[in-house]
Amino acid sequence: MAKGRFHLTLPGDLVGEPIIHTLGSDFGVVTTIRRASLEEGSGWVILEMDGTDESVDDAVSWLRERGVIVDRLEKAPGG
C-alpha cells in the first residue's frame, strides 16, 4: 500500500468540482484532507491519499490531466 501527502493547486474552474470524491470512487484511494483553502477563483488542498502504488499514481495522473498542479510533500505517516 502507498500513502502520500500532496499539495494540490486547483485552477478556478475545478474549485466547485467533486474531484476528491472522484479520487475515492474512481481510483479506490482513501483521501484525508489535512488543510484547504478554496475560493471562487482558485484553491489549494493538502491531501493524503492511501491506496496501492498503482491507484495513487493513477489518481495523481488524472489530477494532472485535469489541470491540477500536484506536488508530493512527503510520504504520509505510516506510508
Protein Blocks (a to p, Z undefined) as FASTA:
>chain_A
ZZddddddddfklmmpckklmmmmmnopacddfbdcddfkbccddddddddfklmmmmmm
mmmmnopacddfbdcehZZ
